[in-house]
Amino acid sequence: MADERLKGLEDRLGYRFKEAAYLSQALTHKSYANENRSVAIGHNERLEFLGDTVLDFIVSDMLMALCPESQEGDLSKLRSVIVSEPSLASVARSLEFGDFLYLGKGEEHTGGRDKNSLLANALEAVIAAMYLDGGLDASYRFVRENFEPDIKSMLTNGLVYDFKTDLQEKCQSRFGTLPRYRVVNESGPDHQKVFEVEIEADGKTLGRGSGSSKKEAEQMAAREALEMLRGE
């Protein structure tokens, strides 16, 4: 599926693909693939799966270098903010990914080009496409150029995203009630406890998360709940 338009996106990415099919697939939502079965290229879910792992590794490596004094728990919290759906969607918007997505008619008509979930997934898929086409160096260069400025800003200004506050506002707006957190499991020795927390609102479970403290577990559960609500 050759598309001359994608050269414009390659300019924004700062990378030229040797195998253009990787980039095309990374931008193809399953709704488009289902409606255009004659097109040989598949959709981007497998690339998204790989890109999620590649991105986690690169961001972890960057944080190890940028935060030499930080403990594992703080690094995990920072990484969760950096690779969260809103953060990824913001990077994708800055590169105008929405203009290049291949969407089915339904997604097209419901604003799919500006949905956080579709943009974030496409960004992860493109990172995987770079990794497959040009190796770790190519994907690392892209992530560093597009994520490092925000990471440094967060570290300088002490800004860490508060998922619980965002979820509280969303639940009040959507359900007219506050989310409820409850610990559903504790495991591990006293000096290395792992807490699992579940969130409920409007009579249903919204998310579940784990962490080395109840506060961390609540933040991770709130993050999952936000992603679920944004995907509805």
Secondary structure, DSSP 8 states (H G I E B T S, - for coil): ---TTHHHHHHHHT---SSHHHHHHHTB-HHHHHH-TTS----SHHHHHHHHHHHHHHHHHHHHHH-TT--HHHHHHHHHHHTSHHHHHHHHHHTTGGGG-B--HHHHHTTGGG-HHHHHHHHHHHHHHHHHHHHHHHHHHHHHHHHHHHHHHHHHHT----HHHHHHHHHHHHHSS--EEEEEEEES-GGG-EEEEEEEETTEEEEEEEESSHHHHHHHHHHHHHHHHHH-
